[in-house]
Amino acid sequence: MRATSNQGSKMESTGLEIRELPRHVAIIMDGNGRWAKKRFLPRTAGHQAGVSAVRNTIECCVEKGIGVLTLFAFSSENWRRPQKEVSVLMKLFFSTLEKETEKMLENGVRLRVIGDRNAFSEELQRRIAETERATWGNDKLNLLIAANYGGRWDILQAMRHIAADVEKGVLSASAVTAELLESYLSFADLPGPDLFIRTGGEQRISNFTLWQLAYTELYFTPTLWPDFDKHSFTEALKDFAGRQRRFGLTGEQIESRTERSVLAGS
Ligand code: FPP
């Protein structure tokens, strides 16, 4: 299991120091529809407004030095939404990639899409591949967009690849460990999420990165996604900084470890 205690600390704009920053933040961007409804607008206007919150959050991660940001843009279950809404979401995804590639290059953002992309139009698949290729060398922020993604799908695709390797004889069944399974999952080369945020008031994981969320700190806020600004993000980071991550140990064990590392000067 990847133990991802945090490493960096950063001054926020108020001058207050956030001592423990997450290395990886994963977000379920919920509440676009309700944001639009409150304004008597179509649901799709909420998704459009949500793109600005995406931009702000990316900027915030770059400013603070958070290395990985995963955004749940479209779940495997979202295909069941009205056809018009699905089509607007696809168009928005395409146009955002097109418009924002330049900015990603300027800010050192590397984009990766996780999920089963085969269900997307060829045009969108091409656009995704082009943006991934263009931003490949960037290393300031790994931006993972989960699209047609589901945590169960991810575990299933990993299991299918493992089974195929066992069938081919390149792997023995006894070699299948938690670490090995993890290495077949999406973004296996990156640390798992330290902090999970869900906006919009619901308190569910909704088939997000199930395996990787095992030891993640969960943060739920009633703020609707389009209203989630830099201040809201900083509040989530402050909350995370106040948590004690135990990874199965006792609070006393963690405290004595911290004391030892302070005494050792690390
Ligand atoms: C959930 O809100 C939101 C989505 C299913 C889509 C998220 C998409 C965006 C923020 C815009 C595009 C993103 C990128 C990365 C280009 P909801 O519609 O379920 O809201 P509700 O619960 O209020 O109905």
Boltz pocket constraint, residues with backbone or C-beta under 6 A from the ligand:
constraints:
  - pocket:
      binder: B
      contacts: [[A, 29], [A, 30], [A, 31], [A, 32], [A, 33], [A, 34], [A, 35], [A, 46], [A, 47], [A, 48], [A, 50], [A, 51], [A, 54], [A, 71], [A, 72], [A, 73], [A, 74], [A, 75], [A, 78], [A, 89], [A, 92], [A, 93], [A, 96], [A, 97], [A, 145], [A, 200], [A, 225]]
      max_distance: 6.0
